[in-house]
Amino acid sequence: MDRTVATADATLMDPESGAPSLDGLPRQRTTSRAAPSSAGVAPAPAPSSSAGVAPAPAPSSSAGPAPVPPSVARSAPRRLPRLWLLLPSPLGTPFTFAYALVLVVTSLVAEYADPSFVHVLHQASSTDVAHLMRDPLLVLVASALWVAGGVTSPYALGFLLVLTALERRTGGRRTAGVFLLGHVLATLATEVPVGFAVLAGHLPDSSLHRLDYGISFGVAACVGALAGLLTPWLRCTILVVFGGSLVADLVEFADPMTDWGHLMALSIGIGMWPVVRRWQRARTSGRPGAVAAASGC
């Protein structure tokens, strides 16, 4: 729209440019610097320095963005949790990542190899009483290389999530220690009574060769240990859900020895709360960024 100038202000018109001049201010420039405008409106002319007043410098186009007001910054949405931290990685959780690769290989062998060959491997890795008396160290390690039920087993998923979270908080060697402690102690606590029961005549001799392998005892111990590092409501939820499922399995009495072993392994992990909490404090005391990373998984 064209501006209209009142008759009273006609004397304030610039004789050269025809533009109105502001009262009490230096004369406007006769030629203003053209600037592109998408709306077709000419830029406002800059004041001249003819009256001895230096013109104000034009704003530089290379200036950085204006600072965001605090009110706008506070209203910005919070960053979503990094879900990829829930899964193992070769740099962040090397123990869990390498162990998961081994379990994938053994699960593929169990799935696609000859069934008789797989049975021989499982039997050689079994932590039954006969093997524990003959090669205890070998079978205790070998039995933890198989996943009962394959990679689709609930304990396989629990292995990935629980050991990843525990390793991010305590470190790889300490996570391996919790896993092995639960695996070994729960195995001995369930197999040694079987040996005594056979000696006392309460069980047949075939019980000495009962097939026993898998990662479930170690995973249950890690669940118990991890619960001690979580917030109270999340800790109670995990213990109630996981512990309740173990008690339900025991009530069914389908495999009481294994079910008792799971409860023992969970109790072993719970008993390690003072230790794992001290490990977490020692790990995060010198690494402030590790606290935020651990809270996201």
URQUIRA-V622105 format. One line per field, one symbol per residue. ss: DSSP state (a for helix, b for strand, c for the rest). psi: psi as a letter, one per 30 degrees, with the letter a starting at -180 (. if undefined). A space follows every 50 residues. Layout:
ss->???
psi->???
This chain:
ss->ccccccaaaaaabccccccbcccccccbccccccccccccccccccbccc cccccccccccccccccccaaaaaccccccccaaaacccccccaaaaaaa aaaaaaaaaaaaccaaaaaaaaaaacccaaaaaacaaaaaaaaaaccccc cccaaaaaaaaaaaaaaaaacaaaaaaaaaaaaaaaaaaaaaaaaaaaac ccccaaaaaccccccaaaaaaaaaaaaccccaaaaaaaaaaaaaaaaaaa aacccaaaaaaaaaaaaaaaacaaaaaaaaaaaacccaaaaaaaacc
psi->kkkkklefgffgkkfefgkkkkkgllklkfjlkkkkkffgkklkkkklgf ggkklkkkkkfgkllkkkkeeeeffkkkklkjfffflllfeeieeeeeee eeeeeeeeefeflkeeeeeeeeefgkhleeeefeieeefeeefggkjjfa ffkefeeeeeeeeeeeefefleeeeeeeeeeeeeeeeeffeeeeeeeeef gfllffffgkkjllgeeeeeeeeeeeefglleeeeeeeeeeeeeeeeeee efheieeeeeeeeeeeeeeefgeeeeeeeeeeefegieffeeeeff.
